[in-house]
Amino acid sequence: MGVSVGLGQYWGTVPVATTPDGPCCHSGADDLLPILSYVVLQTGLPQLLSECAALEEFIHEGYLIGEEGYCLTSLQSALSYVESLQ
């Protein structure tokens, strides 16, 4: 399952805001962790935790400052949250 499919399924479970033009949904940084946690749970990839650890170990430090670092940190946060549920 891709993130876009997970996002669509997530918005199906979250109330949608209503504007004068009709219903709308805007996602922001606050929505990222729940969505990413949902996608992590739905992927069913048993090696995802070890792949994330390998990325953390071998990624070039220059990547940790930018968008890639933000994505890796978000994934680590989602994995940590999912682990805490078990």
Secondary structure, 3 states (H helix, E strand, C coil): CCHHHHHHHHHHHCCCEEECCEEECCCCHHHHHHHHHHHHHHHCCCCHHHHHHHHHHHCCHHHHCCHHHHHHHHHHHHHHHHHHHC
